[in-house]
Every structure is written in structure tokens, then in C-alpha cells.
């Protein structure tokens, strides 16, 4: 292993490590040598201080996203699942390719490429390549020792890819809020998602009825005259609506409410059509709707499995067009959730360099295989899933439909948590205990 540094944060021992992986896995097998262009895969190994020298089982964390880097823990209790996991495991926290310290992809990279080059490049940052990276890591840096996987959100998508391609590497899997629908279809996903967005907005307004007027006045102002965010991006009604992307987390209603509370500059800050929008409000909206490299560019392509019958062609925008209640001129204003739209790649400085590649990708039908339905049907790796009944991002009905066709899968359905329930102290402990009591982890101990 390439050890970069070793240190402690309160309550945790951490090793920073990095290996090389091929940019293009075509013609290469994880665990073997490779030639051609390579990129860095960065990962951390985290243990409890009292277990630094113990040969504990391995748990690899499959981060949400797409385009999500691994957690940067502040302490065991700063992320509830870590506090529980380090009691039983050495925890491996990779930065998925293109994120964090793993050969990051951002505007600097995309500005060097034309549309065709950029599209071909971005296809290397989807689930088939991510999982091959992790399997290569397991075989080369951990002696081929089987590990447990824990997938949060998009990490659950990666879990089913792992169980499709390399089930022999996994002893048991846990997922939280992240079982994709198989067969995958981006349009079908958004047809389930937009009605939930409308319900979430209605719940928000019911909790904070004064924000109906505030949101309407703000939207009217944005429609009437140009407004710029501190970074120079235009603040359009559509971007303002994206505050709803957070509505599937806790306490998102409160976060958005306090952003709106600071909107109006004059007097006592009461909602007023004659008041200017405050600098503080504009800064908060900018931060709350800021685009992360890879997160939006890859958002719809995580549903692309193998050869597509038809191109994706902006699935979320097409479905939004079927829902006039989301028009920028509608009042009460509906907020949108986890959905990307073509205008983002024209208006946002962080996304404009991706636009030529996006134009090509949206017409492409050739992608890597990420799910093998037959392999999943005969799956023998114990899979324990937490399905959040009211999940705004990953439809619970679609999750349960998939699980009904995955061998040796078990699920816990609950409405006690939102999509980020893993970060509390309950969810992982519950899943771990269930698997332990069922005997799914007996090979570990």
C-alpha cells in the first residue's frame, strides 16, 4: 500500500492511502496489472484507536452521489454509522474516481476537451468503473480479503453493481435509501419523483405558511428583472426553485425557511414587493444551490445500463414539462428536488464547461453494463436494506419492487427517517444487529 500519512482525529485513527487504477477498464481485470492512462484512487482506512493493531474485518463505504467523495469525519459521533462501525470493522472510505483526492474532475479538466472527448471521458466515471476500482483495491491492497459493503443513496446503486459484477468479493451488503429500480429507466424515476416534489413543497408551506408569500414575492422579483448571485451566476426562478433539492433531508424545511427569512432588506425584513433582496439571502441561495462537479453532469446517466433503446435526452426536463404546476409562473411556487435541467449548463459557471459533453451524452445509447438481473436473482450475498417509506429521492415502491427480485435480500421499511437517516445513531446499528441475528455475518468472527 502507498501510505501518504497517518494521524488521529478525536476518537479515530486514520491512514491516508492512494493507488493507481486505469482510466479505462476495457481489456483489464481488477487485481492485475494494466497499461495505458491511469488515474489516482484515494482512500482512507479508519479504525478506533484501541483497534489500530487488530485484524478486524473490512467494511468499505460506498458514498452517495453521483460524484460523491468519502466522508471527512470530525469524530466518531459526527457521523453515527461510523461510531458503530469502528466497533466491529476497519472502515475503508474511498473517494470515488473523479472526486475528493481521486484525480478530481472539474472545470479545469473539462475545459481541455471538446464535446466528443468530454463525453467519452465522463463515461469512465460511472458505476461500472467505480466498482472495478474498488474490487481492484480489495484484491491488490487488502490481499483479496472479502469485505462488507455499506452503500448510502447512490452507494446502494453501486452495491447492486458490485453484486452483479463481483459478488465473490463481498461477504454481506448493507444499503440505506439506495436500491435502484432494475430495469433502470431515468424517465420512469422522474415520473415518480415530481409528484413527491409537489407533496414536499405542500408540506413545507403547511409548516411555514408565511413562506408562501415570501417565495411568491421573490419569484416575481426574479422574473421581473435580472438578479445576480455573488459569483456572477444569474438567479432565475428556476434556480430559486432548486432550494427544494434539500427537502428530502432533515432539517431541510428549517434550513430553507431561514434562508427565506433573510430575503428582504428593508425595515424589519417582512415580506415586501417593494423591498430589495438582501446580500445575505443571495449568498445563502448561491451556497444552497451550488453545483458540485460530476453530481449534476452524471445525475441521469446513473440509470444508463448497457445499450439503451433510446437516448436519455434530459429525462427530468421532459417529465417536468408534463407538470405545469412546476412552471416558474405558477403560484404557490413549487420547489424542485434532485433533478438536473438543460438551463443549468448554460447559466452556471461551474457547469458550462460540461455542456458540450452533455449535448453528446444526451444523444448516446452506449454505456457500460451496471446491473445483471440474472445474477441479482441468484444472488447469495446477504443484502440488508433500509427503505425509507417517504424517501423523496429514491422511490420506496421501486426499491421494494427491485428487492423482490434480488436473491437473499432483506429489507426494513420505515418512515421514521428521511434520506439521510444513516448519519444518525440508529439506522446502521439496526441493520447490523438484524444481519448478526440472522447469521449473515458469521464468516466474519
Buried (B, 14 or more C-beta within 10 A) or exposed (E): EEEEEEEEBEBBBBBBBBBBBBBBBEEBEBBEEBEEEBBBBBBBBBBBEEBEEEEBBBBBBBBBBBBBBBBEBEEBEBBBBBBBBBEBBBBBBBBBBBBBBBBBBBEEBBEEBEBEBBBBBBBBBBBBBBBBBBBBBBBBBBEEEBBBBBBBBBBBBBBBBBBBBBBEBBBBBBBBBBBBBBEBBBBBBBBBBBEBBBEBBEEBBEEBEEBBBBBBBBBBBBEEEEBEBEEEBBBBBBBBBBBBBBBBBBEBBEBBBEBBBBBBBEEEBEBBEEBEBBEEBBBBBBEBBEBBBBBBBBBBBBBBBBEBEEEBEBBBBBBBEEBEBBBBEBEBBBBBBBBBBBBBBEBBEBBBBBBBBBBBBBEBEEBBEBBBBEBBEEBEBBBBBBBBEBBBBBBBEBBBEBBEEBBBBBBBEBEEBBBBBBBBEBBBBBBBEBBBEEEBBEEBE
